[in-house]
């Protein structure tokens, strides 16, 4: 496939996803401008991401710090969100690479990020504070990372006071379901938790990062402000061997 053909294919996929976002927003009585699309670029090579930028996709989500480090310089005109687990020993590199970390799951990692931003400042072209989301394990699934819902209030109190982080909101990974509608309770619970906490702590922003290729429309109906979509844009990932 030529570069021009790849750009057109990605542009068409982007338009289809934005049509679905717009329709979900209409059903929910929301503006489509309230929803940010993060294109999940895990395993997608830098060449395709350059084509994606030309097709209008400019915000990418990576699961691994190392993978983002290998691509970022080759994809100008892009911004990057970390949407996979962050280990403390990768925090320094994450601060240098990412415009937003969506997977902060402990006060300890938040303090580490805050210290690194304070010591080294933001990466070139990035904001003075590092935007973050707290990852919440809404369903208390032992296979998933994130704070349990009962731990979030204390974490918000502690992390919200950190000078060099900006607490944009909450993030969750929906349960693995056969029908998108089955994910609705998870998204509704995260939105309700956010509403309750923001009544008493102004440090928590209204952001809700939730919803992926199979269920992002339901997430938008329940208040998502960020959706993380990979397969609907880039197709199926290669089978890992």
C-alpha positions in Angstrom: 0.0 0.0 0.0 1.4 3.4 -1.0 1.7 6.2 1.6 -1.2 8.1 -0.1 -3.4 5.1 0.1 -2.5 4.5 3.8 -3.3 8.2 4.6 -6.7 7.9 2.9 -7.5 4.6 4.6 -6.6 6.1 8.0 -8.6 9.3 7.2 -11.7 7.2 6.4 -11.3 5.2 9.6 -10.9 8.4 11.6 -14.1 9.8 10.0 -16.0 6.7 10.9 -14.9 6.8 14.5 -15.7 10.5 14.8 -19.2 9.8 13.3 -19.7 7.3 16.0 -18.5 9.7 18.7 -20.8 12.4 17.4 -23.8 10.1 17.3 -23.1 8.9 20.9 -22.8 12.6 22.0 -26.2 13.4 20.4 -27.8 10.6 22.3 -26.3 11.9 25.5 -27.1 15.5 24.8 -23.4 16.4 24.8 -21.1 18.3 22.4 -18.7 16.1 20.4 -16.0 18.7 21.1 -16.1 17.5 24.7 -14.6 14.1 23.7 -10.9 13.6 23.0 -9.9 10.7 20.8 -6.6 8.9 21.8 -5.5 6.7 19.0 -4.0 3.6 20.6 -0.8 3.0 18.7 0.6 -0.1 20.5 2.5 -2.2 17.9 1.8 0.4 15.1 5.1 1.3 13.4 6.3 4.9 13.2 5.7 5.0 9.4 2.0 4.3 9.9 1.8 6.9 12.6 3.3 9.5 10.4 0.5 8.7 7.9 -2.0 8.9 10.7 -0.9 12.4 11.6 -1.4 13.5 8.0 -4.9 11.8 8.2 -5.7 14.0 11.2 -4.9 11.6 14.1 -2.4 13.5 16.3 -2.8 12.1 19.9 -1.5 8.6 20.4 -1.7 6.3 23.4 1.1 3.9 24.1 1.2 1.0 26.6 4.9 0.8 27.1 7.4 3.6 27.8 10.1 1.8 25.7 7.9 1.5 22.6 7.0 5.2 22.7 10.7 6.1 23.0 11.4 4.2 19.8 8.8 6.0 17.8 8.3 9.5 19.1 11.2 11.3 17.3 10.0 9.8 14.0 6.4 11.1 14.4 6.5 14.9 14.4 3.3 16.9 15.1 2.0 14.4 17.6 1.2 14.2 21.3 1.5 11.1 23.5 -0.4 9.6 26.4 0.8 6.7 28.5 -2.1 4.3 28.8 -0.3 1.3 30.2 1.2 0.5 33.6 4.0 2.8 34.8 6.7 1.3 37.0 8.7 3.6 39.2 12.0 2.8 37.4 10.4 4.0 34.1 9.0 7.3 35.6 12.0 9.5 34.6 11.6 8.4 31.0 7.9 8.8 31.1 8.2 12.4 32.2 10.5 13.1 29.3 8.3 11.4 26.7 4.6 11.8 27.6 2.2 14.8 27.5 -0.1 12.9 29.8 0.1 9.9 32.1 -3.3 8.2 32.4 -2.3 5.3 34.6 -1.2 6.7 37.9 -2.4 4.0 40.4 -0.7 5.0 43.7 0.3 8.0 45.6 3.9 6.7 45.6 4.2 6.9 41.8 2.5 10.3 41.8 5.1 11.6 44.2 7.8 10.2 42.1 6.5 11.9 39.0 6.1 15.2 40.9 9.6 15.1 42.1 11.0 14.4 38.6 9.0 17.2 37.0 10.3 19.5 39.8 13.9 18.4 39.3 14.0 18.4 35.5 11.1 20.6 34.3 8.7 19.5 31.6 10.0 18.0 28.3 10.4 20.5 25.5 7.1 22.0 24.3 5.1 20.5 27.2 3.1 22.2 29.9 4.7 23.3 33.2 2.7 20.7 35.1 2.3 17.1 34.0 -1.4 16.1 33.4 -2.3 12.8 35.0 -5.3 10.6 35.5 -5.8 8.3 38.5 -6.5 4.7 37.3 -9.4 3.2 39.2 -10.1 -0.6 39.2 -13.8 0.0 39.3 -14.8 -3.7 39.2 -12.1 -4.7 41.7 -10.7 -7.1 39.0 -7.5 -8.8 40.4 -6.2 -9.0 36.8 -6.4 -5.2 36.4 -4.3 -2.4 37.8 -5.7 0.6 39.5 -6.9 1.9 42.9 -9.9 0.3 44.4 -12.8 2.8 44.5 -12.5 3.1 48.3 -8.9 4.2 48.1 -9.5 7.0 45.6 -10.7 9.8 47.9 -7.5 9.6 50.0 -5.4 9.5 46.9 -7.1 12.5 45.4 -6.5 14.4 48.7 -2.8 13.6 48.7 -2.0 13.8 44.9 -4.2 16.9 44.4 -1.8 18.8 46.6 1.3 18.0 44.5 2.6 21.2 42.9 3.9 19.8 39.6 1.0 17.5 38.6 -2.4 18.4 37.3 -5.0 15.9 38.2 -7.2 15.9 35.1 -9.6 13.2 36.3 -10.1 9.4 36.6 -9.4 6.6 34.2 -10.6 3.0 34.0 -10.3 -0.1 31.8 -13.7 -1.6 31.2 -14.5 -5.2 31.9 -14.0 -7.7 29.1 -17.6 -8.3 27.8 -19.4 -9.8 24.8 -21.8 -6.8 24.4 -20.9 -3.2 24.8 -23.9 -2.6 27.0 -22.5 -4.9 29.6 -19.7 -2.4 30.3 -22.2 0.4 31.2 -22.2 -0.2 35.0 -18.4 0.2 35.1 -18.5 3.5 33.3 -21.5 4.7 35.2 -19.7 3.9 38.5 -16.6 5.8 37.5 -18.7 8.9 36.6 -20.6 8.7 39.9 -17.3 8.4 41.8 -15.9 11.4 40.0 -19.0 13.5 40.7 -19.0 12.6 44.4 -15.3 13.4 44.9 -15.4 16.7 43.0 -18.0 18.0 45.3 -15.4 18.2 48.1 -12.1 18.4 46.3 -11.6 21.0 43.6 -8.1 19.5 42.7 -9.8 16.6 40.8 -10.6 17.6 37.3 -13.7 16.4 35.5 -11.9 14.2 33.0 -13.1 10.6 32.5 -10.9 8.4 30.3 -12.9 5.3 29.6 -14.0 3.3 26.6 -12.2 1.5 23.8 -13.0 0.2 20.3 -15.8 -2.2 21.5 -17.5 0.1 24.0 -16.5 3.7 23.6 -20.0 4.8 22.5 -21.5 3.5 25.8 -18.7 5.2 27.7 -19.5 8.5 26.0 -23.1 8.1 26.9 -22.0 7.8 30.6 -19.7 10.9 30.4 -16.4 9.9 28.9 -14.2 12.8 28.0 -11.4 10.7 26.6 -11.8 7.5 24.6 -8.9 5.2 23.8 -9.4 3.6 20.3 -7.0 1.4 18.5 -8.5 -1.4 16.5 -11.3 0.7 15.0 -8.6 3.0 13.6 -5.6 0.7 12.8 -7.2 -2.7 12.4 -6.4 -5.9 14.2 -2.9 -6.0 15.8 -0.5 -8.7 14.5 -0.7 -11.9 16.4 2.1 -12.1 19.0 4.3 -15.1 18.7 
